Amino acid sequence: MSAAPTDPAFEELPDAPPRRALRLTWTGKVSAGIILVWLALALVGPWIAPFSEAEFIEEDLQGNYYLDPSFLPPSEQTWLGTDYIGRDVFSRILWGARTTVGISLAATLLAYLFGIALGITAAVAGGWIDVLLSRAAEVVLSFPSIMLGLIVIAALGSSIPMLIVLAGFVYTAPVFRIARALGQDIMVQDFVEAARARGEGRWWIVSREILPSAVMPLASDFGLRLIFIILFVSSLSFLGLGVQPPMADWGSMVRENLSGLGNGFAGGAIASLAPAFAIGCLTIAINLVVDDLSVHEGGLLADKMI
């Protein structure tokens, strides 16, 4: 049985450190705003896009048919021009936000669901469970992520559910390692020892002491893993093994429009540079927010981000 909070025998036992309010610098606030904009576009982009992701631009605003609608320059009709087969680049950026951000966010959540559960289990249980889970994670980490992705997709085929499961599986191992490291650090703290001395059970210690103390480092690492998964999914699409046509995806849009790079901004370069800018804009904004959170943790978080 747990001792009553007013029991004088436990008055000298240390409590868990207080939670600090999150404060972002102006750079972090601007970056957080950019992230929110992209998340909003991922939700409503297909409804506000001027054209569907597979619609061809066949005629101008006056009703005149184009002889060749590929790589049209930006205009009142097509704000970012058209791609290599005459589809509106701006509309495909908006449609691709839903695909790229949606897949990456779902895969990151999946990786964290299993990574945290397994990491905290290994830290709390120890012994052969810790050894078994750690060796399994090292096996996954020994494979380059892109190579592992290519092998799995070549064997099982590409689809959105497959990309989510694959990216989630690949990044469960690094999440496991940081969750295990945080759990082991917290398990030896005085406030955890005090909880054990009071007779608290293992589940109480995990839910009331370990997880609340690990929230901020894990939230920071969540942003870092989201960046890695965005780049992972975009790289697979760039190689032609990710999201398949005619669905829009930022990585595949870069690959499809590479032939327009030599024509300048008025001749198709923007069709490849715009999705590349979208990837860079989102990932840099997330990274700046992660930097702010790391500073908030006193710089110690960087030592655990592996």
C-alpha positions as CSV (number, residue, x, y, z in Angstrom):
1,M,0.0,0.0,0.0
2,S,1.2,3.5,-0.8
3,A,1.8,5.8,2.2
4,A,-0.4,8.8,2.7
5,P,1.0,12.0,1.3
6,T,1.0,13.5,4.8
7,D,2.9,10.7,6.4
8,P,5.9,12.3,8.2
9,A,8.1,9.4,7.4
10,F,8.2,10.5,3.8
11,E,8.4,14.3,4.2
12,E,12.1,14.3,3.3
13,L,11.8,12.2,0.1
14,P,12.4,14.2,-3.1
15,D,9.6,15.0,-5.5
16,A,9.8,14.9,-9.3
17,P,11.2,18.1,-10.8
18,P,8.5,20.7,-11.6
19,R,7.4,21.0,-15.2
20,R,8.6,24.2,-17.0
21,A,6.5,26.2,-19.3
22,L,7.5,26.0,-23.0
23,R,9.0,29.3,-24.3
24,L,10.0,29.7,-27.9
25,T,12.2,32.5,-29.4
26,W,10.9,34.6,-32.2
27,T,12.7,32.2,-34.6
28,G,10.9,29.3,-33.1
29,K,7.6,31.1,-33.2
30,V,7.9,32.0,-36.9
31,S,9.0,28.4,-37.6
32,A,6.0,27.0,-35.7
33,G,3.8,29.3,-37.7
34,I,5.2,27.9,-41.0
35,I,4.6,24.4,-39.7
36,L,1.0,25.2,-38.9
37,V,0.5,26.6,-42.3
38,W,1.8,23.4,-44.0
39,L,-0.4,21.3,-41.7
40,A,-3.4,23.4,-42.6
41,L,-2.6,23.1,-46.3
42,A,-2.3,19.3,-45.8
43,L,-5.8,19.3,-44.4
44,V,-7.6,21.7,-46.8
45,G,-5.2,21.8,-49.8
46,P,-7.2,19.5,-52.1
47,W,-10.4,21.6,-51.5
48,I,-8.7,25.0,-52.3
49,A,-6.5,23.8,-55.2
50,P,-7.6,25.4,-58.5
51,F,-7.3,22.0,-60.3
52,S,-7.2,18.4,-59.4
53,E,-3.9,16.6,-59.1
54,A,-4.2,14.8,-62.4
55,E,-6.0,17.5,-64.4
56,F,-4.3,18.7,-67.6
57,I,-4.3,22.4,-68.6
58,E,-5.6,22.3,-72.2
59,E,-6.7,25.9,-72.8
60,D,-6.0,29.3,-71.5
61,L,-8.5,31.7,-69.8
62,Q,-9.7,33.0,-73.2
63,G,-10.5,29.5,-74.3
64,N,-7.6,29.1,-76.7
65,Y,-6.1,25.6,-76.8
66,Y,-2.4,25.2,-76.0
67,L,-0.3,23.4,-78.7
68,D,2.0,22.2,-75.9
69,P,0.9,22.8,-72.3
70,S,4.1,21.3,-70.8
71,F,6.3,23.6,-68.7
72,L,4.2,26.7,-69.2
73,P,5.5,29.8,-67.3
74,P,3.6,31.2,-64.2
75,S,0.5,33.1,-65.2
76,E,-2.8,34.2,-63.8
77,Q,-4.2,30.8,-64.6
78,T,-1.3,28.7,-63.4
79,W,0.5,30.5,-60.6
80,L,3.6,28.3,-60.6
81,G,3.3,27.2,-64.3
82,T,2.7,23.6,-65.4
83,D,4.8,20.4,-65.1
84,Y,6.3,18.2,-67.8
85,I,2.9,17.0,-69.1
86,G,0.8,20.1,-68.5
87,R,-0.6,19.8,-65.0
88,D,-0.8,22.8,-62.6
89,V,2.2,22.8,-60.3
90,F,0.6,25.0,-57.6
91,S,-2.4,22.6,-57.4
92,R,-0.1,19.6,-57.2
93,I,1.9,21.2,-54.4
94,L,-1.3,21.5,-52.4
95,W,-2.3,18.0,-53.2
96,G,1.2,16.7,-52.5
97,A,1.2,18.4,-49.0
98,R,-1.6,16.1,-48.0
99,T,0.3,13.0,-49.3
100,T,3.8,13.9,-48.1
101,V,2.9,15.4,-44.7
102,G,0.1,12.8,-44.1
103,I,2.3,9.8,-44.8
104,S,5.2,11.2,-42.8
105,L,3.1,12.2,-39.8
106,A,1.3,8.9,-39.6
107,A,4.6,7.0,-39.9
108,T,6.2,9.1,-37.2
109,L,3.3,8.5,-34.8
110,L,3.5,4.8,-35.5
111,A,7.3,4.8,-34.8
112,Y,6.7,6.6,-31.5
113,L,3.9,4.4,-30.4
114,F,6.0,1.3,-30.7
115,G,9.4,2.9,-30.0
116,I,8.4,4.5,-26.7
117,A,6.5,1.4,-25.5
118,L,9.5,-0.9,-26.2
119,G,12.1,1.6,-25.0
120,I,10.5,2.2,-21.6
121,T,9.8,-1.5,-21.3
122,A,13.5,-2.3,-21.8
123,A,14.6,0.4,-19.4
124,V,12.2,-0.6,-16.6
125,A,12.4,-4.4,-17.0
126,G,16.1,-4.7,-17.7
127,G,17.7,-8.2,-17.9
128,W,17.1,-10.4,-20.9
129,I,14.2,-8.3,-22.1
130,D,16.5,-5.3,-22.4
131,V,19.2,-7.3,-24.1
132,L,16.7,-8.9,-26.6
133,L,15.1,-5.6,-27.6
134,S,18.4,-3.8,-27.8
135,R,19.9,-6.4,-30.1
136,A,16.8,-6.3,-32.3
137,A,17.0,-2.6,-32.6
138,E,20.7,-2.8,-33.5
139,V,19.9,-5.2,-36.3
140,V,17.4,-2.7,-37.8
141,L,19.9,0.2,-37.4
142,S,22.6,-1.7,-39.1
143,F,20.8,-1.4,-42.4
144,P,20.8,2.0,-44.3
145,S,17.2,3.2,-44.2
146,I,17.0,3.8,-48.0
147,M,18.5,0.4,-48.8
148,L,16.1,-1.3,-46.4
149,G,13.2,0.6,-47.9
150,L,14.2,-0.3,-51.5
151,I,14.4,-4.0,-50.5
152,V,11.0,-4.1,-48.9
153,I,9.2,-2.1,-51.6
154,A,10.8,-4.2,-54.3
155,A,9.6,-7.3,-52.6
156,L,6.1,-6.2,-51.5
157,G,5.2,-3.4,-53.8
158,S,4.5,0.3,-53.1
159,S,1.3,1.7,-51.6
160,I,0.4,4.4,-49.0
161,P,-0.2,1.9,-46.2
162,M,3.0,0.1,-47.1
163,L,5.0,3.4,-47.0
164,I,3.5,4.2,-43.6
165,V,4.3,0.8,-42.1
166,L,7.8,0.7,-43.7
167,A,8.8,4.2,-42.5
168,G,7.3,3.5,-39.0
169,F,9.2,0.2,-38.8
170,V,12.5,1.7,-39.9
171,Y,12.4,4.6,-37.4
172,T,11.0,2.6,-34.5
173,A,14.6,1.5,-33.7
174,P,16.1,5.0,-33.2
175,V,13.0,6.0,-31.2
176,F,13.5,2.9,-29.1
177,R,17.1,3.9,-28.3
178,I,16.3,7.4,-27.2
179,A,13.3,6.2,-25.1
180,R,15.4,3.5,-23.5
181,A,18.2,6.0,-22.7
182,L,15.8,8.5,-21.2
183,G,14.1,5.8,-19.2
184,Q,17.4,4.5,-17.8
185,D,18.4,8.1,-16.8
186,I,15.1,8.8,-15.1
187,M,15.0,5.4,-13.3
188,V,18.1,6.2,-11.2
189,Q,16.8,9.7,-10.2
190,D,16.1,10.4,-6.5
191,F,12.4,11.0,-7.1
192,V,12.0,7.6,-8.6
193,E,13.8,6.0,-5.8
194,A,11.5,7.9,-3.4
195,A,8.5,6.5,-5.3
196,R,9.9,3.0,-4.9
197,A,10.5,3.6,-1.2
198,R,6.8,4.6,-0.8
199,G,5.9,1.3,-2.3
200,E,4.6,2.5,-5.6
201,G,4.1,-0.1,-8.3
202,R,6.0,-0.3,-11.6
203,W,3.1,1.0,-13.7
204,W,2.6,4.0,-11.4
205,I,6.3,4.9,-11.6
206,V,6.2,4.6,-15.4
207,S,3.0,6.7,-15.9
208,R,3.5,9.3,-13.1
209,E,7.3,9.7,-13.0
210,I,9.1,8.4,-16.1
211,L,6.8,9.5,-18.9
212,P,6.0,13.0,-17.7
213,S,9.7,13.6,-17.2
214,A,10.5,12.4,-20.7
215,V,7.8,14.3,-22.5
216,M,9.9,17.4,-23.5
217,P,12.9,15.4,-24.8
218,L,10.6,13.0,-26.7
219,A,8.6,15.9,-28.2
220,S,11.8,17.5,-29.5
221,D,13.0,14.2,-30.9
222,F,9.5,13.7,-32.5
223,G,10.3,16.7,-34.7
224,L,13.7,15.4,-35.6
225,R,12.2,12.0,-36.6
226,L,9.5,13.7,-38.6
227,I,12.2,15.5,-40.6
228,F,14.0,12.2,-41.3
229,I,10.8,10.4,-42.3
230,I,9.8,13.3,-44.7
231,L,13.1,13.0,-46.4
232,F,12.9,9.2,-46.4
233,V,9.5,9.1,-48.0
234,S,10.5,11.9,-50.5
235,S,13.7,10.0,-51.4
236,L,11.7,6.8,-52.1
237,S,9.3,8.9,-54.3
238,F,12.3,10.5,-56.0
239,L,13.6,7.1,-56.9
240,G,10.2,6.1,-58.3
241,L,9.4,3.6,-55.5
242,G,7.2,5.8,-53.2
243,V,3.9,7.4,-54.0
244,Q,2.9,6.3,-57.5
245,P,1.4,8.5,-60.3
246,P,-1.0,10.1,-60.8
247,M,-1.0,11.0,-57.1
248,A,1.0,14.1,-56.2
249,D,4.0,13.8,-53.9
250,W,6.7,16.4,-53.4
251,G,9.6,13.9,-54.0
252,S,8.1,12.5,-57.2
253,M,7.4,16.0,-58.5
254,V,11.1,16.9,-58.2
255,R,12.1,13.8,-60.2
256,E,9.4,14.1,-62.8
257,N,10.3,17.7,-63.7
258,L,14.1,17.5,-63.7
259,S,14.1,18.0,-67.4
260,G,12.8,21.5,-67.0
261,L,15.7,22.7,-64.9
262,G,17.8,23.7,-67.9
263,N,15.0,25.9,-69.3
264,G,15.1,28.6,-66.6
265,F,12.2,29.9,-64.4
266,A,10.1,30.8,-67.5
267,G,10.6,27.4,-69.1
268,G,9.9,24.8,-66.4
269,A,12.6,25.0,-63.7
270,I,10.1,26.1,-61.1
271,A,8.1,22.9,-61.6
272,S,11.0,21.0,-60.0
273,L,12.3,23.7,-57.6
274,A,8.8,24.5,-56.1
275,P,8.4,21.0,-54.5
276,A,12.0,21.0,-53.4
277,F,11.4,24.3,-51.8
278,A,8.3,22.9,-50.0
279,I,10.4,20.0,-48.6
280,G,13.2,22.4,-47.5
281,C,10.8,25.0,-46.0
282,L,9.0,22.4,-43.9
283,T,12.0,20.5,-42.7
284,I,14.0,23.6,-41.8
285,A,11.1,25.1,-39.9
286,I,10.7,21.8,-37.9
287,N,14.5,21.8,-37.3
288,L,14.4,25.3,-35.9
289,V,11.6,24.5,-33.5
290,V,13.5,21.4,-32.4
291,D,16.6,23.6,-31.7
292,D,14.5,25.8,-29.5
293,L,13.2,22.9,-27.6
294,S,16.7,21.5,-27.2
295,V,17.9,24.8,-25.8
296,H,14.9,24.7,-23.4
297,E,16.3,21.4,-22.1
298,G,19.6,22.9,-21.4
299,G,21.3,21.5,-24.5
300,L,21.4,18.0,-23.0
301,L,18.9,16.7,-25.5
302,A,21.4,16.7,-28.4
303,D,23.5,14.1,-26.6
304,K,20.5,11.6,-26.8
305,M,19.4,12.3,-30.3
306,I,20.8,9.4,-32.3
